[in-house]
């Protein structure tokens, strides 16, 4: 694994203009943030040694280097999901590559289902914690001591300083921002109404099929983490509309403007 990581690192060192300290992972339908990048340099995931490739609509599978609000950034326009068939090492691979390159801050975004009352499509949520009962343990297997300990404390996986920064930026930009607990669901089926009733009783506010594995690996590698969810649908049983990926993409597009304003302002202040 170390050999594969080092080969990917060497490729990116040779093909990127610089190595930014900030990495942004874009969720379903949230790719338009990449349009704000100045002086972009794009690399297909296919070209990076040993890198996975996403098969999901709305995930372009491109790494973009450039500048947003005066800050150098790397953007993963497309992510990898457990339901696509990736194993733990494959899911962890990109984050370990970026940690080795020297990335210090991860901003991870997702499109999610709203469970909490009032979390309707268009709601932006800073994730303050997660429930990972359904999440395969992404650190399962041999521990990679280069990055972190065998047994990882998750108490501050979502960096308090960055959460506070997000709320200050949102207030200054007059953007309504909520806080909540994200629960991972493995997919690719959406949750059942009974699932959602159970998850709500456990304290979940939003639900989705990503984010938690990335946060765990980033935290293990010592990165600071900020996670923001965009509610694109009400969770199963809470709406009369059948859940579908097209609705997710459509509602993400409707919230594109305020999402990009918020993200640009956060990046500027980090």
N, C-alpha and C positions, 0 to 999 in steps of 0.2 A: 504493500500500500504506500509506504513512504517513497518508493521508487516511482510509482505512478504519479503521486502528488508532485514530486520534484520535477518530473518531466513536463507536467502541465504548467508548473511555476516558471520553468525555464522558457517555455514557449511564450507565455504572457509577458515575461520580462523583455523578451526580444521583439515583441510585436505591439506593445503598448507604449505610448509616448511617455508615460510616467505611471507611478503606482499611487493612486489616491488612497486616502485613509478612510473614505466613506464608501460603503457599498449599499445600494438600494435594490431590493427584490420587489418586482412588480407582480401583483396578482391579476386574476382574470379580468380583462377589460380595462386595466389600468395602465396599459402601454402608452397612452398619449403623453404621460410625463416625459417619456424619452424624446418627444418632439421639442422640449425646452432645452435640450442639451446643445450647447454651443461648441463648435469645432469637434463634432463627433467622429470617433473612430470605432467602427463596428466590426466585431469578430463573431462569426457563426459558432455556436457550440460544437458543430460538427468538426471544426478545425482545431479545437483545443484537445490535446491528447487525453484520452480516457474520460472525457466529459460526457455526462448523460445528455439526452436530448428529449425535450418535452414533446408529447404527441397531442396536447390538448389545444383546442381552438381558443384563441385569445392569448396564447403564449408563443411569442415569435421565435424563441430560441436564439437570442442574440445578446452578446455582451457588448455594452456601449461604454466607451471612455469619452469624457468631455467635461464641460464646465456648466454648472447651474448656480446662478446667483454668486458668481465669483469663486465658487469652490469646485475643486477637482473631484469628480465622482466616477464610480463604476456603477453601471446599472445592468442588472440581470433582467432583461425583457423576456420573461418566461421562467418558470420554475419547474420543479420535479415533485411528483406526488407518489405516495405509497401505493395508491390504487393503480398506477401505471405499471407496477410490477418490479419497481426498484427495490433492492435489498438495503440494509442499513448502511453499509459502506458506500453504496452508490448515492444514497440520499445525502450522506455526510460529505461526500467528496468535494463538491464545489466550495463549501464553507471552509474546509480544511486547506484548500488551495489558496483562498483569499487570506486566510489567517497567516499562512506561510509567507505570502507576499507582503504582509504588514498592515492589512486593513484593521482598523481599530474600532470602527463604528458600523453597525448594521441597522439599516432602516428597512423593516420588512412590512409589506402591505398585503392585504388580501380582500377579496370579495367574500362576504359572509352572510349567513342567515340571521335575522333578528329574532331573538327569543324573548328578551325583556319587553315588557309593555312600553310602547312608544318608540321602540327601535324599528322604525319603518324604513323602506328604501330611501337612500340618500343620507342616512345617519352616519356620521363619522365617529369612530370609537377608538380611543387610546386603550390598548390592552394592558391591564395592570397585572394580570396573572392568567394562568390557564389550567384547565382540567385535562389530563392526558391519559385517562383510564383506558381509552380505546386506541391509544397511539402505540404502535410497535416501538420498543425501546431502541432508539437510533444509536445509542452507545453500546448496544449489545455486542459481544465478541471481545476480542483482545482490546485492551485499553491502549490508545496511542498517547504515550506519556509525553510526547513532544508538545501536546496541546493542553492537557489537563489531567486531573486526578481520576482514579478509578471510580470513586463515589463522589458525585457532584451535588453540592448544595444549590437548590433552585430558588432560594428565598429572594434573591435579587436578580433573577434572570432578566427581568424587564427593568432597565436602569432607571431608578427614581429621578435622577437629574434630567434625563431626556424626556421623561413623562411631564415633568414640571415645565420644561422648555416648550413642549408642544402646546400645553394649555395657555402659556403666556403668548405664544405666537398666534394661536387661534383667537384669543381675546383681542389682540391688537389688530387682527385682520377681520374682526367681526364675523368669525366663522363659529357656528355652534359645534362644540366638540364634547362628546360624552366619554365616560370611562366604563370599562366592563371586563368581565372574565370570558375568555374564549375557550370553547371546548372543541377538541379535535374529534372528528368522525372519519373513519377510514375510507368511506366511499367504495366504488363510484356511485352506488345508490345513495339517494338522499335519505335523511333520517325518516323514520316513521313517526306519526303523531305520538305514539306511546313513548318512543325514544325521547322526543322533545319534552314531554311531560316529566319524564324521569330526569332529564338533564336540567330542566328548570328547577326541579326540587333540590338538585345538587348545587345550585348557585350559578349556573351558566347564563350568560347574557347574550352571547353570539356563538354561532357554530360554523365550522368550516372544515375543509379537508387538507389543510396545509399548515404552514407557519410553525407549529410546535416542534417538528423535527429540526427545522432550521435554527430556531431560537436555542434549542438544547445544544446543538453543535457549536453555535457561535459563542454561547455562554461558556461552554467547556473550553473553548480556545481563548477565553479572556476578552472577548469583544464586549463593548457596550451595545445594548440593544434597545431600539424603539420599534414598537409594532402598532400599526394602525389598520383597523378594519373598516371597510365601507360596506354598510348593509345594502344588499342589492335585492333582497327578498325577505319576506317573513318566513320563518321556519315552518316545517311541516305541521299541518293541522291548525295553523294560525291565520291562514288565508284561504280564500275560496279558489285561488288560482293554482293550478297544478305546477309543481316545481320543474323548472327546465333551465338549461344552460343559456338559452337564447335570452331569457328574461334577465339573467345575471348580467350578460354583456350589455343589454339594452339599458338597464338601470345604472350600470357603471358609466355608460356614456352620458347619461343625463346629469350625473354628478361630477363629470370630468373637470369643470371649471374650478369649483371650490376645492376639489381634491388637489389639483395641480398648484393652486395658490397656496394652500396649506403646506404642501410638501416643499415647494420652492422656498417659502419663508423659514421652515424648519432647517433646511440645509444651509441657508444663509447664516443662521444663528449658531450652528454647531461649531 
